[in-house]
Structure formats: C-alpha cells, structure tokens
Amino acid sequence: MGAQEYADRGVYRRRMAAAELAGFTVAIAESDLHVSAARDLTADALRELRAVRGQIEGYIREHPGFQETLAPWPEDPAAPPAVREMISAGRVAGVGPMAAVAGAVAGHVGRALLAESPEVIVENGGDIFMASRRERVAAIFAGTSKLSMKLGLRLPPAPEGLGLCTSSGTVGPSLSFGKADAAVILAADPALADACATALGNRVKSAADLQRAMDWAATVPGLDGALAIIGEDLAAWGRMELTEI
C-alpha cells in the first residue's frame, strides 16, 4: 500500500468515526481493522480477529485452491463457520470465496463484540459491519472521482448489524475486472455484501454498464441496495439514501 493510499484510508476513517464511541485499531498481517465501540475493546477485537483468521487460514492449508479460485467454491458443511459464510456468499454472487473475506472478517469481529457493546462499527479495508441504535451516515470513497467523499449513505438504525461493502477497479489492491471507482452493496450479511460488491464492480467497465449492473443487483437475494460510481456518473438501486457531506 502506497503513501497516498494510507493517507486516503486515514481520511476515510476519520470521516467514519463516531464521536460518541471509542475508536481503536487492531491488525494482524494484512487484516487492518478500525473498530468503534462503547469502550476500548482492543483485546477482545484482537482475540476475535485471530480466531476468524485461524478458521480461514486453517481451511486454506487443507484446501490450497480455496485462496486462488475466482469461481464459486463447492458447499462444504464441514468447513468452519467463517469459511461457510464466504462459500455461500461467493456462490450467490458468482465469484470466488475470497471475494467475501474482508466482509466475513468484519462481520465475525463485529458480532462477537456486540456481547460487550450495544453499538459496534468495524471497518476492514472499506468493508463495514455496523450495528447501531441510531441513524448513521457512511461516506463514499471513490478514488479520483469528483464524487468521492462528497456523498454519503444514510443508514437506518440496525441494532443487529448490517454490511456495507465497497469494491473498486481504481483504488486498492483487491482484484476487480471492472473500472468502477466505487461499487457499493448494502446487505444484512457483510460477507454477502462483500462478494456482491466485487461482482457488481466486475460489471462496470464504463458508464454505459451502470444500469445493467443495477438490474443485476436487483435480482440477487439478500441485497438491500447497490450503488456504483465511474468518473462523474452514478447509478443506485434499492435502499440507498444519498446525502451530501
């Protein structure tokens, strides 16, 4: 990750911060999570991050192809819970299971922390688990697009949690076959939101693809909303309430 990308992430995290919650960061290897909760739960979050990474890394050691495949992985009832979430999300979205890894990790850590805090926000590389008793606004980061950090999504109270995940063909190291500056998915399941954000981004190579991409998102069970930005063009579907920020 380059210096500019680090700076962009810092700006985004500051904009996402909830003033009334304690914010802290936990990181292991490539997992770099910013967490907001009622109090500093660094030790708890680090324990849960280590646990979920252990599930995924252990499965990869036994099934090396799991990490590399770009195609949906066969269902495996014997897989650990986080891996089963990733497999299911990838199959629904039509992508490989690793497309759901950041959302699955954020969701696992966030749901575990709800035992200690009534509100939890976990951001993992632009993929978010959010459990909140109040309305929140999430800023949309879209790289060099003029719309980047100018628009936000109003998110309704969701005490049990929701997933808001973003893929990009122009920002960050994640693989994308499209050119969207931001492809955003809202869903109750963060792993599903992550996998479908990848699949949505893959479909957007030019502004002419935006409507077809929204039409696809509308057919996917479990999604609540979708949004894509390429340059100065934007399209949205579902429960995506935009606001200026």
N, C-alpha and C positions, 0 to 999 in steps of 0.2 A: 504494500500500500504506500503510495507516494505522499509527500508532504501536503499537497493540496487536498488529497482525499482525506487525510487525517483532519485537516482544518475544516473541511466540509462536514465531516462527521461531528466534530466538536460544536459547530454552529447548529447543526440539526438537533443534537442532544440538548443543547441549552434551550432551544425553542420548544422542545418536547417536555422539558422539566415542569413538574407540578409543584408550585411554590409551597403548598401545604404538606408535601410529602418529603421524606428523606431520600436523597439520591445517592447512589453509590455504584461502583463498577466492579464486576468480577470477570476474570479472564482465565482461560486455560487454552493453551495452544491457539488455534485460530478462532475459538469462541470468545467473543468480547462483548459482554452484556452490560448495558446500563439499566439499573433497576431503581424504581421509585416505590416506596412503601411507607407505612405509617411510622416506622423507625428503621434504623440501620440493621439490616438482616444479612450482612455480608457473609458471615459464617454459614448461615442456613442456605443462602443462594449458592455459595461455592460448593457446599456438600451436594446440593441437588444437581448442579451443573456437572460435577464429577460423576454422579450416578448416571445421568442420562447419557453422557459421553461414553461411559463404560458400557452401557447397553449397545450403543451404536458401533463402537469400536470392536467390541467382542463379536458382534454379528459379522462385521466386515472381515475379521480374521478368519472366520469359518466359511465365509462366502465372499471371496475377493471381488467377484463380478458385481456385487451389490453397489460398490462405490463408483464403478466406471460406467455402468449401463445407462443409456439415455432412453431406454424403453421401460414400460411398466414391469415391475418385478412380480413373480407369481405370489399369490397369497401363501402365508406361512403361519399357521396357528401356533407353532412352537417358538416363533420369534418373540423377543422382548417387547413390552408394550409400546415403547417409542418407535421401534422398528416397524411394528404392525401399523402404527399411525402413518408412518412415511409410505409404507407399501400401499395402504388404502388410498391415501391422497394422490400418489403418483398414478394409480390405476384410474381414478376418477378423472384426473387432469390429462391423462395420456402421455405422461412424462416419466423419467426415471425417478426412483425414490429419493435420491439425494437432493432433488429439487425442493423437497419438503423439509430438509434437515434443520434449517435455521428456525422455521416456524415451529417445528416439533420441539426443539430445544427450548425456545422461548415459552411455549405453552407448558412444558413439563415443569420448568423452574417456577413460572408464574402461578400455576395451580397449586404447587406444593407450598408456596409462600402465603397463600390465602389462609392457611391454618394459623398464621401469625399476624396477618394484617388484613383488614377488610377491603383495602384497595391496593392493587399491585399493578405496576406497568413494567414490562420487560421489553427492552429494545435490543434486538440482535441483528446488527447489520442492516437496519431498515425494515426488519420484520418484527412486528409488535404483538405481544399479548397484553391486553388491557382489561383489568377488572376494576370498575369504577362505579361509585354510587351517584355520580353526578355527570352531567354532560361535559365532554372534553372536545378540544379541537386539536387535530393532528396536522402538522404542516406537511406539505407535499414537496419533497426534494426531487427535482427533475434535471439535475446536471446544469447544462448551459442554457436550457430553455428559459425564455423570459418569464415563464410562469412559475419557475422554481422558487419555492419559499414565499410566493405571493398569494398562494391559495392554500386553504386548509379544509379538512373534512370535519364537520360536526358529528360527533359520535354520541349516541344516546347513552344514558346510564346502562351499565351491563355488569351487575354485581357478580355474575358467574363467569364473566370473561368473554372476550371476543378476540379474533385475529385480524390484524390489518397488515398486509404484506405487500412489498414492492419489489419488482424486478426491473432491470434496466439493461438496454443494449449499449448504453453510452457511459454508464457510471459503474465503477466497482469491478471486482474480479469474477463475479459469477457468470457462468456461461449463458448466453442468450443468442438465439438465431434471428432475432429481430433488431430493430433500430429505435425502439421506443425510448424516450428519455425517462419515462416512468410508466409502469404498468402496475396498477394497484387493485388489490382484491380485498373485500370485506367479507368475513365469514365467521361463524361461531367457532370453527375449528382452525387454529393457527396453522397446522400442518397442511390442511386443505387450501387455506388462503395462500400459503407459500408456493405450493405446487402449481396452483392455478394462476398465480402471478407470473410464474415462468412461462406457462403455456400461453397466457394472454400476450406477454411480451414477444414470444416467438412469432405471433401472428401479425405483429405491427412492424412492417418494413417501410411504410410510407403513410402519409395522411389518408390516402385512399383506402387503407386497410382498417381504419378505425371503426367504422360502422359494422363491418363483418366481424371484427373482434368482439364488439359488444353483443352482437347477435349470438356468437358462440357462448359467451359468458352467461347469457340468459338461459341457456339450455342445461347448464351444469347444476345438478342438485347440490344443495347445501350452501350456495353462494348467496350473499345478501346484496352485493354491489360490486361494480367494476368501473375502473377509470383508466384511461390511457392518454399520455401526452407525447407528442412528437413535434419538436420545434414549437411553434406557436399554436398548434392545433390540439384540440382536446375533445374527447368523447367520454360519456359516462352512461351507466345503466344501473338501475336498482336504487338502493337506499344510500345514495351518495349526495349528501347535502353540502354543497361547496360554500365557502365563505372567504372573503378577503382577509388577509392577515398582514 
